Amino acid sequence: MKLRWFANDDMPINILSRLPAKTLHCIKYVSKEWLNLISDRSFVKLQIKKKEPLSGFFFQEIFQWANNESINSVSYIPVGSDNINVWPTVLDFLPENVVLSSLNNGLLCCRSCLPSSNPSIYVCNPLNKQWMSVEWPEYLPQESNVAIVFDPFENPIDVSTHFKLVAVCNTEIGEDEYCFSFDVYSSKTGLWARSKERCMCNHNLVKNKGVLVEGGVLYWLTDGYQILMYDTQNELSWLVDLPIPSTQFTSVPEMCIGESRGELCYVIVSEDGLQMWVLEDRFAPQWELKIFMPLDELEEENPKVLYGISEKVRSRLCRDELAWMDPLAFKDGKVLFRVSANVYLYEFDIRRMKKLCDVSTLGPKSMYSPIVLPYSMSLVSIGRE
């Protein structure tokens, strides 16, 4: 389909392409002409060049000590408006209940809830409710973490939407020896392939299972103060040391990783304060401290939320003890925090915390290690509708 509407006048197209994806999705039903225009892949390609703001966070509670049992409820927490309402049925268009895996450029990757006799992987666009399924390979352990690699600029979306899936699994190869292996699915071929790359590591993946940055590079946070990296283009893996060694802390810190402007970011709350680091060289590794706020200063700016924060952070001496302040996810200068029994959005630019909801509205097991994925909307078409 070609853009015929306004063919002799580019101004309306240029104006509409600057609107947010959510607005365009709503107004496309004004007329058949608008529907054809906004649904056209050439228009979507033009619109996606505009940096889409953070729309919200997908949130899912999990069983902390049960890898093979899933909680099927998924919530969506929107941001950017004064009236915050948690949406509990945002993925009801999928054929079954799912577990969240990863998000990238508006596309969500998720899998069947376990236990399942015939598990599938789903790639969908939550905005236009289009989706497709990928059969789970029989040889792949069901506890594998799956991340989506989708770059609309690297892979043009004029004709079709192509993506890759990367499944990573930590397996025992000897006595007290483990390594990460990688399996890659290509939507172009419809096939899985086992990567020859291996990464020796005795640690487990934690939080936000797969953060993609520019160039098809994926990162996973581990529980060993290291970040697992996998370069999909060059089939190269690496363990990136965090900027602050664990020996520097007397109390147990909380952390998460995220992406901003194509760079990997590391957010940590410790006795030293709130810090945000950016990875400049993954092989050195070389980090740059972008933001640092002492705990007392953070509390002074948010006194109704962070009362007694210094004492509460410093007194946490055991990882089994629930953190009072926990960064759950980060995207483009915004952090989703759980503070006690509430969920807040913190923006580094304005240095203020805004309450989004009570943790209790997200499920009875939401206090411990939830899956949280930052989401920016997209008009990209995929699979079926």
C-alpha positions as CSV (number, residue, x, y, z in Angstrom):
1,M,0.0,0.0,0.0
2,K,1.3,3.5,-0.9
3,L,0.5,6.8,0.7
4,R,-2.1,8.2,-1.7
5,W,-3.9,10.4,0.8
6,F,-2.4,13.9,0.8
7,A,-0.1,12.7,-2.0
8,N,0.3,16.2,-3.2
9,D,0.6,17.8,0.2
10,D,3.2,16.5,2.6
11,M,2.3,19.0,5.4
12,P,-0.5,16.9,7.0
13,I,1.6,13.8,6.9
14,N,4.5,15.6,8.6
15,I,2.2,17.0,11.2
16,L,0.5,13.7,12.0
17,S,3.8,11.8,12.1
18,R,4.9,14.0,15.0
19,L,1.9,12.9,17.2
20,P,2.4,10.3,19.9
21,A,1.6,6.7,19.0
22,K,-1.3,6.6,21.4
23,T,-3.0,9.7,19.9
24,L,-2.5,8.3,16.4
25,H,-4.0,4.9,17.4
26,C,-7.1,6.7,18.7
27,I,-7.7,9.1,15.8
28,K,-7.1,6.6,13.0
29,Y,-10.7,5.5,13.3
30,V,-12.0,9.0,12.4
31,S,-12.3,8.0,8.7
32,K,-11.2,5.3,6.3
33,E,-8.6,7.6,4.8
34,W,-7.1,8.3,8.2
35,L,-7.1,4.6,9.0
36,N,-5.3,3.8,5.7
37,L,-2.8,6.5,6.3
38,I,-1.9,5.8,9.9
39,S,-1.8,2.0,9.3
40,D,0.5,2.3,6.2
41,R,4.0,1.0,6.9
42,S,5.6,4.0,5.2
43,F,3.8,6.3,7.6
44,V,4.7,4.1,10.6
45,K,8.4,4.2,9.5
46,L,8.2,8.0,9.4
47,Q,6.4,8.3,12.8
48,I,8.8,5.9,14.6
49,K,11.7,8.2,14.0
50,K,10.3,10.5,16.6
51,K,11.4,9.5,20.1
52,E,8.4,8.1,21.8
53,P,8.1,9.0,25.5
54,L,7.8,6.4,28.3
55,S,4.2,5.3,28.4
56,G,4.2,3.1,31.5
57,F,5.4,-0.1,33.1
58,F,4.2,-3.7,32.7
59,F,4.3,-5.4,36.1
60,Q,4.0,-9.1,37.1
61,E,4.4,-10.7,40.4
62,I,6.2,-14.0,40.6
63,F,6.8,-16.9,42.9
64,Q,10.1,-16.1,44.4
65,W,11.3,-19.6,45.1
66,A,9.5,-21.6,42.4
67,N,11.0,-21.5,38.9
68,N,8.5,-23.8,37.3
69,E,5.3,-22.2,38.5
70,S,3.8,-18.9,37.2
71,I,1.4,-16.3,38.3
72,N,-0.8,-15.4,35.4
73,S,-1.9,-11.9,36.3
74,V,-0.2,-9.0,34.5
75,S,-0.8,-5.3,35.3
76,Y,0.0,-2.2,33.4
77,I,0.9,1.1,35.3
78,P,0.6,4.1,33.0
79,V,2.6,7.3,33.6
80,G,2.3,10.8,32.3
81,S,-1.2,11.6,33.6
82,D,-2.6,12.9,36.9
83,N,-5.1,10.1,37.2
84,I,-3.3,6.8,37.7
85,N,-5.3,3.7,37.2
86,V,-3.7,0.2,37.1
87,W,-4.9,-1.8,34.2
88,P,-5.2,-5.6,35.0
89,T,-6.5,-6.8,31.6
90,V,-4.2,-5.2,29.1
91,L,-3.0,-8.5,27.6
92,D,-6.3,-10.2,27.3
93,F,-6.1,-10.2,23.5
94,L,-3.5,-13.0,23.7
95,P,-4.9,-16.6,23.5
96,E,-3.6,-17.6,26.9
97,N,-2.1,-16.2,30.1
98,V,1.5,-15.3,29.8
99,V,4.7,-14.5,31.7
100,L,6.5,-11.3,30.8
101,S,10.0,-11.6,29.2
102,S,11.2,-8.4,27.6
103,L,10.1,-5.2,25.7
104,N,11.8,-3.5,22.9
105,N,10.7,-0.5,20.7
106,G,7.0,-1.2,21.5
107,L,7.1,-4.9,21.0
108,L,6.5,-7.2,24.0
109,C,7.9,-10.7,24.3
110,C,6.2,-13.2,26.7
111,R,5.7,-16.9,27.1
112,S,3.1,-19.4,28.2
113,C,2.6,-19.7,32.0
114,L,4.3,-22.7,33.5
115,P,3.7,-25.5,34.0
116,S,2.7,-26.1,30.4
117,S,2.7,-29.2,28.2
118,N,3.0,-27.1,25.0
119,P,4.6,-23.7,25.8
120,S,4.8,-20.9,23.2
121,I,6.5,-17.6,22.9
122,Y,4.4,-14.6,22.0
123,V,5.6,-11.4,20.3
124,C,2.9,-8.7,20.3
125,N,2.2,-5.0,20.1
126,P,0.0,-4.1,23.1
127,L,-1.2,-0.9,21.4
128,N,-2.8,-2.4,18.3
129,K,-3.2,-5.8,19.8
130,Q,-1.4,-7.6,17.0
131,W,0.5,-10.8,17.8
132,M,2.2,-13.9,16.6
133,S,3.4,-17.0,18.3
134,V,6.7,-19.0,18.1
135,E,6.8,-22.6,19.2
136,W,9.0,-23.3,22.2
137,P,11.8,-25.7,21.0
138,E,11.7,-29.0,22.8
139,Y,15.4,-29.0,23.5
140,L,15.3,-25.6,25.2
141,P,14.8,-25.7,29.1
142,Q,11.5,-24.1,30.0
143,E,13.3,-21.9,32.7
144,S,15.3,-20.1,29.9
145,N,15.0,-16.4,29.8
146,V,13.9,-15.0,26.4
147,A,14.6,-11.5,25.1
148,I,13.5,-9.8,22.0
149,V,15.8,-7.9,19.6
150,F,13.9,-5.5,17.4
151,D,15.4,-2.4,15.8
152,P,13.1,-0.7,13.3
153,F,16.1,1.3,12.0
154,E,18.4,-1.6,11.6
155,N,15.7,-3.8,10.0
156,P,13.4,-1.6,7.8
157,I,9.7,-2.2,8.5
158,D,8.4,-1.1,5.0
159,V,7.5,-4.6,3.9
160,S,7.5,-6.7,7.1
161,T,8.5,-6.6,10.8
162,H,11.6,-8.7,11.5
163,F,13.0,-9.5,14.9
164,K,15.2,-12.0,16.8
165,L,14.6,-13.8,20.0
166,V,17.5,-14.7,22.3
167,A,17.0,-17.5,24.9
168,V,19.7,-17.7,27.6
169,C,20.0,-20.5,30.0
170,N,22.5,-21.3,32.8
171,T,23.5,-24.9,32.8
172,E,25.8,-27.0,34.9
173,I,28.8,-28.3,33.0
174,G,30.8,-29.7,35.9
175,E,31.1,-29.8,39.6
176,D,30.1,-26.3,40.8
177,E,30.7,-25.0,37.2
178,Y,28.0,-23.3,35.2
179,C,27.9,-21.5,31.9
180,F,25.3,-19.4,30.0
181,S,24.3,-20.7,26.5
182,F,22.4,-18.8,23.9
183,D,19.8,-19.9,21.3
184,V,18.7,-17.4,18.7
185,Y,15.4,-17.3,16.7
186,S,15.1,-15.3,13.5
187,S,11.7,-14.3,12.2
188,K,13.2,-14.1,8.7
189,T,13.9,-17.8,8.6
190,G,11.5,-19.0,11.3
191,L,14.3,-21.2,12.7
192,W,16.2,-21.5,16.0
193,A,20.0,-21.8,16.0
194,R,22.3,-22.7,18.9
195,S,25.1,-20.1,19.2
196,K,28.6,-21.5,19.6
197,E,29.2,-18.8,22.2
198,R,29.3,-19.7,25.9
199,C,29.9,-17.6,29.0
200,M,31.3,-19.2,32.2
201,C,29.3,-17.8,35.2
202,N,28.1,-19.3,38.5
203,H,25.5,-16.6,39.1
204,N,21.8,-16.3,38.3
205,L,19.9,-13.6,36.3
206,V,17.8,-11.2,38.3
207,K,15.3,-8.4,37.5
208,N,14.2,-7.2,34.1
209,K,15.4,-10.2,32.1
210,G,17.0,-8.6,29.1
211,V,17.8,-4.9,28.3
212,L,18.6,-4.1,24.7
213,V,20.7,-1.2,23.6
214,E,21.8,-0.1,20.2
215,G,23.6,-2.5,17.9
216,G,21.7,-5.6,18.9
217,V,23.5,-5.9,22.3
218,L,21.5,-7.5,25.2
219,Y,22.3,-7.1,28.9
220,W,21.1,-9.1,31.9
221,L,21.8,-8.2,35.5
222,T,23.1,-11.1,37.6
223,D,23.1,-11.6,41.4
224,G,27.0,-11.6,41.4
225,Y,27.6,-7.9,40.9
226,Q,28.2,-8.5,37.2
227,I,26.1,-7.9,34.0
228,L,25.9,-10.6,31.3
229,M,26.2,-9.2,27.8
230,Y,25.4,-10.9,24.5
231,D,26.1,-9.3,21.1
232,T,23.6,-10.8,18.6
233,Q,25.4,-9.5,15.5
234,N,28.9,-10.8,16.4
235,E,27.8,-13.8,18.7
236,L,29.9,-12.6,21.5
237,S,29.2,-12.8,25.2
238,W,30.9,-11.0,28.1
239,L,30.6,-10.4,31.9
240,V,30.7,-6.7,32.6
241,D,31.8,-5.7,36.2
242,L,29.6,-3.2,37.9
243,P,31.2,0.2,38.7
244,I,31.1,-0.3,42.4
245,P,32.6,-3.6,43.8
246,S,30.6,-5.5,46.4
247,T,33.4,-5.1,49.0
248,Q,32.7,-1.4,49.2
249,F,29.3,-1.9,50.9
250,T,28.6,-2.6,54.5
251,S,24.8,-2.9,53.9
252,V,23.0,-4.7,51.0
253,P,22.3,-2.3,48.1
254,E,19.5,-2.6,45.6
255,M,19.9,-2.0,41.8
256,C,18.5,-2.3,38.4
257,I,19.7,-1.8,34.8
258,G,17.9,0.0,32.0
259,E,18.4,2.0,28.7
260,S,18.5,5.6,27.8
261,R,19.4,7.1,24.4
262,G,20.9,3.8,23.3
263,E,23.2,3.4,26.3
264,L,23.1,0.9,29.2
265,C,22.4,2.5,32.5
266,Y,22.9,1.2,36.0
267,V,20.8,2.5,38.9
268,I,21.8,1.7,42.5
269,V,20.5,2.7,46.0
270,S,23.0,2.1,48.7
271,E,24.4,3.7,51.9
272,D,26.3,6.1,49.6
273,G,23.1,7.4,48.0
274,L,21.2,7.2,44.8
275,Q,23.5,6.8,41.7
276,M,23.0,6.5,38.0
277,W,25.9,5.2,35.9
278,V,26.3,4.9,32.1
279,L,28.4,2.2,30.5
280,E,30.9,3.8,28.0
281,D,33.1,0.8,27.3
282,R,31.8,-2.7,28.0
283,F,35.1,-4.4,27.6
284,A,37.2,-2.2,29.9
285,P,34.7,-1.9,31.6
286,Q,34.4,1.9,31.8
287,W,31.5,3.5,33.6
288,E,30.7,7.2,34.0
289,L,28.8,8.5,37.0
290,K,26.0,10.7,35.6
291,I,23.9,11.4,38.7
292,F,24.7,11.2,42.4
293,M,22.4,12.1,45.3
294,P,23.2,11.5,49.0
295,L,20.4,9.9,50.9
296,D,19.9,12.9,53.1
297,E,19.5,15.2,50.1
298,L,17.1,12.7,48.5
299,E,15.0,12.7,51.7
300,E,15.0,16.5,52.0
301,E,13.5,16.8,48.5
302,N,10.9,14.1,49.1
303,P,10.2,14.2,52.9
304,K,6.7,12.7,52.8
305,V,8.0,9.6,51.0
306,L,11.6,9.0,52.2
307,Y,11.5,9.6,55.9
308,G,14.4,8.0,57.8
309,I,15.9,6.6,54.5
310,S,19.5,6.7,55.6
311,E,18.9,4.5,58.6
312,K,16.6,2.1,56.8
313,V,19.1,1.6,53.9
314,R,22.1,1.2,56.2
315,S,20.4,-1.2,58.5
316,R,19.7,-3.8,55.7
317,L,22.5,-6.3,56.3
318,C,21.0,-9.5,54.8
319,R,19.7,-10.0,51.3
320,D,16.8,-12.1,52.5
321,E,15.6,-9.0,54.3
322,L,13.1,-7.1,52.2
323,A,14.5,-3.8,50.9
324,W,12.7,-0.7,52.0
325,M,13.5,1.2,48.8
326,D,13.9,-0.9,45.6
327,P,14.5,0.4,42.1
328,L,12.4,-1.9,39.9
329,A,13.0,-0.5,36.4
330,F,14.7,2.4,34.6
331,K,14.1,4.0,31.2
332,D,15.1,7.5,29.8
333,G,15.7,9.2,33.1
334,K,12.8,7.7,35.0
335,V,12.9,5.1,37.7
336,L,10.1,3.0,39.0
337,F,10.6,2.5,42.8
338,R,8.9,0.4,45.4
339,V,9.2,2.3,48.6
340,S,7.8,0.3,51.5
341,A,4.3,-0.7,50.3
342,N,3.9,1.9,47.6
343,V,5.1,2.3,44.0
344,Y,6.5,5.7,42.9
345,L,7.9,7.2,39.7
346,Y,11.1,9.1,40.2
347,E,12.3,11.5,37.5
348,F,16.0,12.5,37.7
349,D,15.3,15.8,35.9
350,I,12.9,17.2,38.4
351,R,14.1,15.1,41.4
352,R,10.6,14.4,42.6
353,M,8.7,11.2,43.5
354,K,5.2,10.7,42.4
355,K,3.0,8.0,43.8
356,L,1.5,5.7,41.2
357,C,-0.3,3.0,43.3
358,D,-0.2,0.8,46.3
359,V,1.8,-2.5,45.9
360,S,-1.3,-4.4,47.1
361,T,-3.2,-3.4,43.9
362,L,-0.6,-5.4,41.9
363,G,-1.0,-8.7,43.6
364,P,-0.3,-10.4,47.0
365,K,3.3,-11.4,46.0
366,S,4.3,-8.1,44.4
367,M,6.7,-7.2,47.2
368,Y,9.3,-9.8,46.2
369,S,11.3,-9.7,42.9
370,P,8.5,-8.8,40.4
371,I,9.0,-8.6,36.7
372,V,8.8,-5.0,35.6
373,L,9.3,-3.8,32.0
374,P,9.3,-0.1,30.9
375,Y,7.0,0.4,27.8
376,S,7.0,3.0,25.1
377,M,4.1,2.7,22.6
378,S,4.6,2.0,18.9
379,L,2.4,1.6,15.8
380,V,4.5,-1.2,14.3
381,S,2.5,-4.0,12.8
382,I,3.2,-7.6,13.5
383,G,1.6,-11.0,12.9
384,R,-2.1,-11.1,13.0
385,E,-4.8,-8.7,14.3
